Structures are given as structure tokens and as C-alpha cells.
Amino acid sequence: MKLVKRVLIGLVIAFAVFYLVTRPEDAANAVQGAFGAIWGTGVAVTEFFVALAGG
């Protein structure tokens, strides 16, 4: 099972490097989108707890 996990992780990293080298603008957009989604989630959770604490 550990071997399968290592192979899959290696394939994912290889694909990411290949994508970064062959399509750098698309890779940058993908990273920006991912960070935007994470940021949006954090803002929504914060607003939820502020509203919950406020009444």
C-alpha cells in the first residue's frame, strides 16, 4: 500500500511540474483560484461565527 501511495504522489508531482512548465499562465490561474477559494471559505466561516456570537 505504501508503494502505491508513493507512486501516486510521484505522478501527481510530475503532472504538476509538467503543467507548470508547459502552461505557466494556466498554472498560475489555478493557484490563484485555489487560494481565492480558501480565502473565501475563511471569510465565510469568520462571518458565521461573528453572526453567531452577535446574536
N, C-alpha and C positions, 0 to 999 in steps of 0.2 A: 504494500500500500504506500509506503514511503517513496518507493521508486516512481510510482505513478504520479504522486503529488509533485515530486521534483521535476519530472518530465513536463507536466502541465504548467508548472510555474516557469520553467525554462522556455516553453513555447509561447507563453503569454509575454514574457520579457522580450523574446526575439521578435514577436509581432509588433510590440510597442516600439522597439528600436527601428525596425523596418519602416513602420508607419511614420515615425518621426523623421527619418532620413528621406523618404520618398515624397511625403506630403507634409512639410513642416507647418504650413499655414492651417491646414485642417487639424493637425495635432494640437496646435495652439488654441484653436477654437474649441476643440473638445475639452481641453484642460480648463479653459475659461468657463465653459458651460458647466462642468462638474463643480468647480469652485463656486459658481453662481448658485447652483442648486443647494450646495451645502450651506452657503451664506443665507439663502432664503429660508431654509429649514430652521437655522438658528434664530433668525429674526422671528419667524412664526412661533417657535417654542417660547421665546422670550416674551412675546406679546401675550401668549396664552397664560403664562404664569403671572405676568403683571395684571392681567384682567382678573385672574383667579384671586390674587391677593387683594385687589382693589374692591372686590365685592361682586 
